[in-house]
């Protein structure tokens, strides 16, 4: 009886050992963090088209310029997490780059966060999945915006560049007879944000024409 009990104990120990060893050696799941890469010295340049509508003089004004985001260093933020400092520059035509602002980005607790213009946003969640939803404004006072992933791991062509894998996010959308608010972003693996579109306008209820507001599109031009 003792011999059988000893054999049983040895067998159970072997099963536990191999189970633990298999678990320890199993590959880590891919969280797709490459959609929000944070790397020192990386640079992304965007082409921006902006339109401003004014009902003061019934004018429509367009602006075309470039933005450049450069990751310069890391620091410990107010929440005690490591964050990456991004310096944003702007260029109009052949002018020199001029400094605009500092942006902070980090990945913490499976969230991609961005600190922009004194507000903290949740841009993406990990692992991203189709139709995943979250409140992008949970850490600011702008009100709840339910972000939703509407396309996942799809190729996208911007200008002459073809991107292998992108994620599309509908950040906010409300359209009625007098108002349109549409916000969306697209992220690509190993680049990050590659396209952002915003439309925030008031309309004439009688004919649907835009009275005032703005719209802009920001698209990646180059990266390294």
C-alpha positions in Angstrom: 0.0 0.0 0.0 2.8 2.4 0.9 4.6 1.6 -2.4 1.4 2.4 -4.4 1.0 5.7 -2.5 4.6 6.6 -3.2 4.2 5.9 -6.9 1.0 8.1 -6.9 2.9 11.0 -5.2 5.8 10.8 -7.7 3.4 10.8 -10.6 1.5 13.8 -9.4 4.7 15.7 -8.7 5.9 14.9 -12.3 2.6 16.2 -13.7 2.8 19.4 -11.7 6.4 19.9 -12.7 5.8 19.5 -16.4 2.6 21.6 -16.2 4.5 24.5 -14.6 7.4 24.2 -16.9 5.0 24.2 -19.9 3.3 27.3 -18.6 6.5 29.2 -17.9 7.8 28.4 -21.4 4.6 29.4 -23.2 5.0 32.4 -25.4 3.5 35.7 -24.1 0.3 36.7 -25.9 0.7 39.5 -28.5 -0.9 42.6 -27.0 -0.4 44.6 -30.2 1.5 47.4 -28.4 3.1 48.1 -31.8 0.1 50.2 -32.7 1.2 52.7 -30.1 5.0 52.6 -30.3 7.0 54.7 -27.9 10.7 55.0 -28.9 13.3 57.6 -28.2 14.4 59.8 -31.2 11.5 58.6 -33.4 10.0 61.3 -35.6 6.7 61.4 -37.4 5.7 64.1 -39.9 2.1 64.9 -40.8 0.4 66.9 -43.5 -2.6 68.9 -42.1 -5.5 70.4 -44.0 -7.7 72.7 -42.0 -10.9 74.6 -42.9 -12.5 77.3 -40.7 -16.1 78.4 -41.4 -17.3 81.8 -40.1 -20.8 83.2 -40.1 -19.5 86.6 -39.1 -18.5 87.4 -42.7 -19.7 84.2 -44.4 -16.1 83.2 -45.0 -14.4 79.8 -45.6 -10.7 79.8 -44.8 -8.3 76.9 -45.5 -4.9 76.3 -44.0 -2.2 73.8 -45.1 0.8 73.0 -43.0 2.9 70.2 -41.5 3.4 69.0 -38.0 6.4 67.1 -36.7 6.3 65.0 -33.5 9.7 64.0 -32.1 10.2 61.7 -29.0 12.9 63.5 -27.0 13.2 61.7 -23.6 11.3 60.0 -20.8 10.2 61.1 -17.4 8.1 60.1 -14.4 4.7 61.7 -14.6 2.2 62.9 -11.9 0.8 59.3 -11.6 4.2 57.9 -11.0 4.5 56.2 -14.4 7.2 56.4 -17.0 6.0 58.7 -19.9 7.6 59.8 -23.1 8.0 63.5 -24.0 7.0 64.4 -27.5 7.9 67.8 -28.9 5.6 69.1 -31.6 6.8 71.5 -34.3 4.9 73.3 -37.1 5.9 74.3 -40.6 4.0 76.4 -43.2 5.3 76.1 -46.7 9.1 76.6 -46.9 9.3 78.2 -43.4 11.5 76.8 -40.7 10.0 74.4 -38.1 8.7 76.3 -35.1 8.0 74.8 -31.7 4.3 74.4 -30.7 3.8 72.3 -27.6 4.9 69.3 -25.5 2.8 66.1 -25.6 3.2 63.2 -23.2 2.4 59.6 -24.0 2.5 56.3 -22.1 1.2 52.8 -21.9 -0.1 51.8 -18.4 -2.5 49.1 -17.3 -3.2 48.1 -20.9 -4.2 51.6 -21.9 -2.4 54.0 -24.3 -2.7 57.5 -22.8 -1.9 60.9 -24.2 -1.5 64.2 -22.2 -2.3 67.0 -24.6 -3.2 70.6 -23.9 -3.5 70.0 -20.2 -5.9 67.1 -20.7 -5.4 63.3 -20.3 -6.9 61.0 -22.9 -7.2 57.3 -23.4 -6.4 56.7 -27.1 -6.3 52.9 -27.3 -6.7 49.8 -25.1 -4.7 46.5 -25.3 -5.1 44.0 -26.7 -7.3 45.9 -29.2 -10.2 44.0 -30.6 -12.9 44.7 -33.1 -15.8 46.6 -31.6 -13.9 47.2 -28.3 -15.2 50.2 -26.5 -13.9 52.6 -23.8 -14.4 56.1 -22.5 -11.6 58.2 -24.0 -12.3 61.1 -21.6 -12.4 59.1 -18.4 -9.5 61.2 -17.0 -10.7 64.7 -18.1 -13.7 66.9 -17.8 -14.9 66.8 -21.5 -17.7 64.4 -20.8 -18.0 60.7 -21.8 -16.9 59.8 -25.3 -17.3 56.1 -26.1 -14.5 55.2 -28.4 -15.0 52.1 -30.6 -12.6 50.1 -32.8 -14.4 49.8 -36.2 -11.6 48.2 -38.2 -8.8 46.0 -37.1 -5.5 44.8 -38.8 -6.5 46.1 -42.2 -4.1 47.6 -44.9 -4.4 51.3 -45.7 -3.0 53.5 -48.4 -2.2 57.1 -47.6 -0.7 59.0 -50.5 2.0 56.9 -52.0 2.5 54.8 -48.8 0.8 51.5 -48.1 0.5 50.5 -44.5 0.2 46.8 -43.7 -1.9 46.9 -40.5 -4.1 49.6 -39.2 -6.8 50.1 -36.5 -9.7 52.6 -37.1 -11.3 54.2 -34.1 -14.5 56.1 -34.0 -14.0 58.5 -31.1 -17.2 60.4 -31.2 -20.1 60.9 -33.7 -23.2 63.0 -33.4 -25.0 64.3 -36.4 -28.4 66.1 -36.5 -30.1 68.9 -38.4 -28.2 71.7 -36.8 -24.9 70.2 -35.7 -22.2 67.7 -36.8 -19.5 66.4 -34.5 -17.3 63.6 -36.0 -14.0 62.6 -34.5 -11.9 59.6 -35.7 -8.3 58.3 -35.6 -6.3 55.6 -37.4 -3.2 53.9 -36.0 -0.7 51.8 -37.8 1.8 49.2 -36.5 5.2 50.6 -35.7 4.1 54.1 -36.5 1.3 55.1 -34.2 -1.2 57.7 -35.3 -1.3 58.0 -39.0 -4.6 59.8 -39.6 -6.9 62.0 -37.6 -10.1 63.6 -38.9 -12.3 66.1 -37.0 -15.5 67.9 -38.1 -17.2 70.2 -35.6 -19.7 72.5 -37.3 -23.1 74.2 -36.9 -25.5 74.0 -39.8 -28.4 76.0 -41.1 -31.5 74.0 -40.2 -33.3 75.2 -43.4 -30.8 74.1 -46.0 -28.1 72.0 -44.1 -25.3 74.4 -45.1 -22.4 74.9 -42.7 -22.7 78.2 -40.7 -19.6 78.1 -38.5 -17.1 75.7 -37.1 -14.0 73.9 -38.3 -12.8 70.7 -39.9 -9.3 69.3 -40.3 -7.5 66.2 -41.5 -4.1 65.1 -40.3 -2.3 62.4 -42.3 1.2 60.8 -42.0 3.8 62.0 -44.5 6.9 60.3 -43.2 8.3 58.5 -40.2 11.6 57.2 -38.8 
